[in-house]
């Protein structure tokens, strides 16, 4: 189960990075606070959804399917947080 623990730490790390970048954006762009807060809220909702998916694999007794589930979850995490960082970049232009 070490992989699950590492996956959850990665999810939290990505959220921390997003929140830190949003805080910096608020500091430099105080006029766009509402847009930046919306991105932060989306990040928190994404984190909660990813945790739910990580804690509830479809077939917990089949190791092969569990590995595939976590691999797909990692790809989803990369893509979703990437989209949020792109949104933040668009707000900062």
JOQUIDA-V675591 format. One record per residue. N is the residue number from 0. PHI is phi as a letter, one per 30 degrees, with the letter a starting at -180 (* if undefined). OMEGA is omega in degrees with one decimal (NA if undefined). BURIAL is + if it has 16 or more other ideal C-beta (glycine too) atoms within 10 Angstrom, else -. Layout:
BEGIN
N	PHI	OMEGA	BURIAL
N	PHI	OMEGA	BURIAL
END
This chain:
BEGIN
0	*	178.7	-
1	d	179.9	-
2	d	178.0	-
3	d	179.1	-
4	d	179.0	-
5	d	178.5	-
6	d	178.6	+
7	d	177.0	-
8	d	177.2	-
9	d	178.7	-
10	d	179.3	+
11	d	179.4	-
12	d	179.7	-
13	d	178.1	+
14	d	178.5	+
15	d	178.5	-
16	d	179.1	-
17	d	-179.9	+
18	d	178.4	-
19	d	178.7	-
20	d	177.0	+
21	d	177.0	+
22	d	178.3	-
23	d	179.0	-
24	d	177.6	+
25	d	-179.9	+
26	d	-176.6	-
27	c	-179.0	-
28	b	-175.9	-
29	d	180.0	-
30	d	-175.9	-
31	c	-175.3	-
32	d	-176.3	-
33	d	178.9	-
34	d	-178.8	+
35	d	176.3	+
36	d	177.5	-
37	d	177.7	-
38	d	176.8	+
39	d	179.6	+
40	d	177.4	-
41	d	177.8	-
42	d	179.1	+
43	d	177.3	-
44	d	177.4	-
45	d	178.7	+
46	d	179.7	+
47	d	178.9	-
48	d	179.3	-
49	d	177.1	+
50	d	179.3	-
51	d	179.0	-
52	d	-179.6	+
53	d	-178.1	+
54	d	-175.6	-
55	b	176.0	-
56	d	-175.5	+
57	d	-179.5	-
58	b	-174.6	-
59	d	-177.2	-
60	c	179.1	-
61	c	-174.6	-
62	e	179.9	-
63	d	179.5	-
64	d	178.3	-
65	d	178.0	+
66	d	178.3	-
67	d	178.8	-
68	d	-179.2	+
69	d	176.3	+
70	d	177.8	-
71	d	178.6	-
72	d	177.2	+
73	d	178.3	+
74	d	177.9	-
75	d	179.3	-
76	d	179.5	+
77	e	-177.9	-
78	d	-176.0	-
79	d	178.1	+
80	d	175.2	+
81	d	177.6	-
82	d	-179.9	-
83	d	177.1	+
84	d	176.5	+
85	d	176.6	-
86	d	179.4	+
87	d	177.2	+
88	d	178.8	-
89	d	179.6	-
90	d	-175.9	+
91	d	-179.2	-
92	d	NA	-
END
